[in-house]
């Protein structure tokens, strides 16, 4: 459950293609660092830095869901 949660909620961007990574950054108002436009790893790192609040929130939700499932 935890592995699926991380890949689907906490860091789904790790599986995105270059186009989607770039579009996400543009939509967030983040300027894509020059020279990284075609480098997936660099784009993933840039998205990761803008994703921190979302990841923190989703981690809290995961804990609540986990507790509910295992307590039930």
C-alpha positions as CSV (number, residue, x, y, z in Angstrom):
1,X,0.0,0.0,0.0
2,X,2.8,2.4,0.9
3,X,4.7,1.9,-2.3
4,X,1.6,2.5,-4.4
5,X,0.7,5.6,-2.3
6,X,4.1,7.1,-2.9
7,X,4.1,6.6,-6.6
8,X,0.5,7.6,-7.1
9,X,0.2,10.5,-4.6
10,X,3.5,11.7,-3.1
11,X,5.7,11.6,-6.2
12,X,3.7,10.7,-9.4
13,X,5.9,13.2,-11.3
14,X,8.7,10.7,-11.3
15,X,6.9,8.8,-14.0
16,X,5.9,11.8,-16.1
17,X,7.5,12.4,-19.5
18,X,9.5,15.5,-20.4
19,X,6.5,17.3,-21.9
20,X,4.3,16.8,-18.8
21,X,7.2,17.8,-16.4
22,X,7.7,21.0,-18.4
23,X,4.0,21.9,-18.5
24,X,3.7,21.4,-14.8
25,X,6.6,23.7,-14.1
26,X,5.2,26.4,-16.4
27,X,1.7,26.0,-14.8
28,X,3.3,26.5,-11.4
29,X,5.0,29.7,-12.6
30,X,8.4,28.1,-12.2
31,X,11.0,29.0,-14.7
32,X,12.7,25.9,-16.2
33,X,16.4,26.2,-15.6
34,X,18.3,26.8,-18.8
35,X,19.9,23.7,-20.2
36,X,17.6,21.3,-18.4
37,X,14.7,21.3,-20.9
38,X,15.6,17.9,-22.2
39,X,17.0,16.3,-19.0
40,X,14.3,14.3,-17.3
41,X,16.2,13.9,-14.0
42,X,16.8,17.6,-13.8
43,X,13.2,18.4,-14.5
44,X,12.0,15.8,-11.9
45,X,14.2,17.6,-9.3
46,X,12.7,20.9,-10.2
47,X,9.2,19.5,-9.9
48,X,10.1,17.8,-6.6
49,X,11.2,21.1,-5.1
50,X,7.7,22.6,-5.9
51,X,5.9,19.5,-4.7
52,X,7.1,19.5,-1.1
53,X,3.8,20.9,0.4
54,X,1.8,18.4,-1.5
55,X,4.0,15.5,-0.5
56,X,3.8,16.6,3.2
57,X,0.0,16.8,3.1
58,X,-0.3,13.5,1.3
59,X,2.0,11.8,3.8
60,X,-0.3,12.9,6.6
61,X,-3.3,11.6,4.7
62,X,-1.5,8.3,4.1
63,X,-1.0,7.9,7.8
64,X,-4.6,8.5,8.5
65,X,-5.7,6.1,5.8
66,X,-3.2,3.5,6.9
67,X,-4.4,3.7,10.5
68,X,-8.0,3.4,9.4
69,X,-7.4,0.4,7.2
70,X,-5.3,-1.5,9.7
71,X,-7.4,-0.6,12.7
72,X,-10.5,-1.8,10.8
